[in-house]
Amino acid sequence: HTVQFHSGSGTVLSSDPKLVKIWNAKGSAKGSTEDGWDGALDTDVSESEGLGGATGSIVANVEGTADFSHFIACGDESDSSGGNNGLLLCAGEQSKVQSFYCPVLGSAPKWCSFLDNITEELEERDGALDKTADESAVDQTVYE
């Protein structure tokens, strides 16, 4: 199982056989350095900064079609560590690698930037639907 610090979003990613969990490490990414995470949690950061929520709160869960054995945050030539990108590649108990795009972690790598466009189109479509629906709609949307 894997644990990884995601410096671009100030989150911690951990996996078990069923899920990759994305935890709020702190209110912002002030603990990151140019080379990656420095391991320090800034406890003076207000909850309104960064992703919001208390330290240790769940930001998102990623559930695959098969059990996970390992995952990585995928990068590109400008960010080889994947610390600022939102694409996760998950190896598991099947022949193909599972891939998941999590916009809350960051933008898509340059080589698959179409994912950002698709996400924007879905958000615009859902925004138009929300205007016609009841104003008490849920704040977060899940795309499957």
N, C-alpha and C positions, 0 to 999 in steps of 0.2 A: 504494500500500500504506500501511497505517496503523500508527502506534505510539501507544499511549495509556497513561498512568499511571492506575491505579485506586487512589485513595487509601484507600478503605474497607477493602480487603483487602491492601494493601501489595504489589500485583503490577503487572507491566508486561504489557500486551497488545500483540501485534504480529501482523501478518497478511502472508501471501503469497497467491498465487492459490488455493492448495488448503486452507490452514489458518488459523485464528486460534489463536495460541499464547499461553498464559497462563504467565508466568514469575514466579518468586518474586524480587521486587526486594530483599527483606530479610526478616528474621525477624518483623517486626511493622510496623504502620502508624505508627510513631513519627515518620516523616519527613513526615507529612501535616499540613497546616494547616487552619484552618477554611474557607478559600477553595479548597483543593485541595492538590496535591502541591507541596512546596517544593523538590524536586529533590535533596535531600541523602539519601544512603544512610547509615543508622546502622550502622556496622560493629561496634559493641559489643553488638549484640543477639544473644542466644543463639539457637541453632537451635530450641530447644524452644518459643519464643514464636511467635505468628502462625501461618502455614500450615505451618511446619516445613520442613526441608530447607535445603540450602545456598543462598546467594545465587546467582541465575542458574539454579536448577534449574527444570525444567518442572513446573508444577502440573497443567495440563490442556491438551488440544488440542480444538478444535472444527472438525469437518469437515463441509462442506455438500454439497448435491447439485449445485452448480454452482460455478464459480470465483468467488472474492471479489474485489471491487475496493475496498471500503471497509466499515468497521464502526463502530458507536458503542455505548457503554453507555447504555441507555435509563433515564431517570429518571421521576420524578413531581413533583407540586407541592412536596413537601417536600425533594426532591433532584433539582433540574433537570439537574445535570451527570451524573447516573448514577453518581457516585463511590462510592455505598454500595449499589447495586443489582446484581443478577446477571443481568439480561436484556440480551442482545446482539442488535442488529439489524444484519444484514449485507446490503449491496447487492452484487449480482454480475451474472453473465452470464445472467440470466433475468429474466422480467417481474415476478416477485414478490420481495419482500424476505424473506430467510430470518431466522427468529428462533430464538434458543437461550437456554435458562435454565441458568445455571451457579451452583448454590447455593454453591460455594466462594467466589464473588465477593461474595455478599451475598443479602439477601432479595429477593423479587420486588417490583416497584413496586406501590403500593396498588391501581392500576387492574387488575392481574392477580394479586392475592394468592392466587387459587385455585392457582397454581403451587406455592406453599409447602405448601399442604394436600396436593396430589398427591405432592410429594416426601416429606412425612412419612409418608403412607400406604405409599409404596413402601419406605421405610426400615423401617417396622414390619413389613411383609410379608416383606421380606428378612431381618429379624432373626428372625422366627418360623421361616423356612426354614433359617436358619443353625443354629438350635438343634437341628433334626432332622438336619442334615448334619454332616459331619466338622468338628471344631473348628479345623482348619488352613485355613479358608476365606480367601480374599483380602480384604485390608482395604478396598479401594476397589471401588465398584460403578459400572458404566457403564449409564446408562439411555438407550435409543434409541427 
